[in-house]
Amino acid sequence: MINTLKRRELIIDQLCREGSVRVEDLSGQYDVSSVTIRNDLRYLEKSGCAVRAYGGAKLNKQFVFDRPLQDKGRINRDVKYTIACTAAALVNDGDSIILDSGSTISQMVPQLQGKQELVVMTNALNIAFELASNEQVDLMVIGGSVRRKSWSLYGPSAEQHIRQYRFDKLFLGVDGFDLVSGITTPNPGEAQLNRAMCDVAREVIAVADASKFGRTSFCMIREIGQIHKLVTDSGIPHQYRRSLEDFGVEVIIADR
């Protein structure tokens, strides 16, 4: 019999795939009592990732899950490419920049070809690999522990490393973007590193497609009024654009 933590992770995976689960089905599937499954679903509802329903539970679609980078890359791929091209156009010759990990940020890398004398620091292994052959980039890789889901590095040594420098621009990937909760991510270690990135960058540029708006996760990186620019698509809700502009955040819409 699998332990409680593993069973709950598997139930979350099933919720993500199917959208809903039933107590009776899960009880038979995991060979545990219906009381145990109800406790699992109660826990998942308290965590924010499920909504209890009669006989089972449904996926809370507004909650951000920690999904592998490969899975994230398949979602809204064309929109992310357009956003990445627009974000890369904000990079000038001679800039020193930080590229956060994330599926949209990674699509910026090919668009940096032709830029001259860049200094790029990243915590993303896949981004570092792609940039290693670009002779116009002085590449710096943050050291730390590996998060395999996102191919990224994080941890106290990573934060200590990055705080030794100052950069012109940070391109920050976004998991959740909410007017009240701010910019959030599922992983506490990654959120802490992202906060350090924000502290050492003169300009914080959030990069997010419209599916991220109204979604929240466990760990806040930044309040929305603390960023300088947002690069997104035309699906941004009107109230978000208006609120951001009221905060003095420049909203850049990526056109196809």
N, C-alpha and C positions, 0 to 999 in steps of 0.2 A: 504493500500500500504506500502511495506517495505521501509526503508530508503536507502540512497545511499550506505552507508558503508556495510550494510547487503547484499544488492543486489550484490555488487562487490565480497564479500566473497563467495556468492553462485555461482557466475560465475566462480571464481577460482576453487571451488570444482568440478564444471561441467567440466572445462578444464582438471583437474587432472583425472577425470573418463573417459572422452570421447576423450580427445586429441585435440578437436577443437569445436568451437561454431559458430553459424551463427547469424547475426544481426536480421534478420527477425524472427527467432525462439525465440530469447531472448526477442524481443520487445513484442511478443504475450504472452510469458510466464510470464513476469513481468508487463504487461499492461502499458508500457511506450513507448515513441516515439523511432523511430530508431536513431534520433539524440542523445537522452540520452544514448542509448546502445553504440553508436559509441564513445561518450565521456568516457563511462566506459572502453571500450576496449583500447582507447588511454591512459587512466590513467594506465591500467594494463601493457600496452607495455612500458610506461615510467618507471614503477616500475621494469621491467625486467622479469616478469613472463609470458608474452604473446608476440606473434609475430603477428602483423596485417597481414591479408590475404584478398583476394578479397571476400567481402560479410561477413567477420567475423574475426576470429583470431584462432591461433593455440597455443598450450602449448609450452613454452620455456623449453625444457627438461634439459637445463643446469642450470636452476635456482633451488635453494634449497627451498622447502616449509616447513613450520612449521607443520609437521604432528604428530598425536598422536603416543606415544611410541608403542602402540599395532600394529599400521599399519607398523611402521618401522621394528618391530621385525619379520614381515612376509617376508620381502624382503631379499633375499640372505641368508636365515637362516643358511644353512649348511656351507657356506663360513664364515659367522660371527662366527660360533661355532669354526671352525678350527683356525681362527685368535685369538679368545678369549683364546683358549688353549695355543697357542704360547705365547701370552702376559702374561698369568698367570705364565708360566714357568720362566719369568724374575723376579718374586718375590722370594726373598730369606728369609729364616727364620730370624726373628728379624727386618725385614724392617718396616719402617713407610711409608705408601703410601696414596695417594688420588685416589679414584675412582670417576670419573666424571659420570654424568648420561648418558644414551644412551643404545641402544639395544645390541650393541656388548660388551660394558663394562659389562652389567648385566650378560652376559654369562660367564664372568670370575669368578663369585662368586663360583659356585660349584667346580671349579678347584683349589680354595684356600684351600680346605679341605686337611688336612695333613701338611700344613705350620704351623710353630711354632712361637709363640710370635710375632704376627703381630700387628701393630697399623694401623688402617684403618679409614680415614676420608672420608665421602661421603656427597653429597648433594642430593642423590637419595633415595627416600622413599622406593622403591621396593628393592634396594640393601641393605639398612639398615635393612629391615625386614628379608631378607634372612640371613644376617650375624649375626643377634642378637643371634642366637642359637649356634654360633661357639665359643666355650670356649677358643680357641687359638687366638681370635681376640679381641683386645682392641678397641672397636668400638666408633667412635666419629661422631656425626651427626651435620652438619652445620644447624644452625637455620635461618629462614627467611620466605619469602612469598612463597606460593605453586604455581608452574606452573603445572596445571592439565594435560596438554598435554604430559608432559615428566615425571610426578611424581617426580619433582625435586624442590629444594628450592633455592632461590636467594634473592638478595637485599642488601642494605647497611649493615645491621646487619650481614649477611652471610660473606660479604667481611671483615668486621672488625674482625669477629671471626677467620677466617682462617689466617689472617695476624699475629696472635699471635704465630704461630707455624712454624716449618721447617720440611720438609719431604724428604725422600730419592727419592721417585719416584711419578710422576703424570701420571696416565693413562687417556689420554684425548680423549673423543669421538669426532668424526668429522662429520659435515654435508656437508661442502664443502671444497675441497682441490685443490687449483689452484696455479700454479707457480707464477703468478703475484699478485693475490688477497690474497694469503696466506690461512690460515685456517679460515673458516667463519662459522657463525651460524645465524639463522633467528632472534633470540631474543636479544635485546640490554642488558637486565639485566643479562641474562645467559652469554653473551660474557664478560661482565665486571667481573663477578665472575670467569670465566675461566681464565681471565688474572691475577687475584689475585692468583689463583691456580698455574699458571706458575711461578709467582714471588717467591713463597715459596717452590718450589720443586727443589731439586738439579738436577734431571733428568726429562725431559719432554718427555714422550713416547706417540706419537699419534697412535691411533688405528682406521684403516679405511679399508673397502673393496674397490675394484677397481672402483665400481660405483661412488665413491665420487670424483674421479679425474676429473678436468676440470669443476667442478661445483662451483658456488659462491652464496653467500647470502649477506644480508645487513651488517652484523657486523663482523669485523675482530677480531680474537682472537690473532693470532700470525703469523708473517712472517715465511715462511717454513724453512729459515735458522736458526731460533731461537729454533727449537726443536732438541732433541738429537737422538731419534730413531723413526722409523715408522714401525709398524707391519701391514702388508697388505698381499694380495694374489698375485698369479702369473699374474693376469690381469693388474698389474700396467704398464702403457705405458713406453716404453723404455726411452723417453725423460725425463719423471718424475724421473725415477730411476737414470739416469745419472746426472740430475741437483741436486737432493738431495745429491748424493754422492759428487758432486763438492762442495756443501755447508758444507760437513763434517757430514751429517746426515746418521746414520747407517740404512740401509733398511733391514728389516727382513721379509723374505717371509714365510708365513705359508703354510706348505705342508699338504695335506690330508693324 
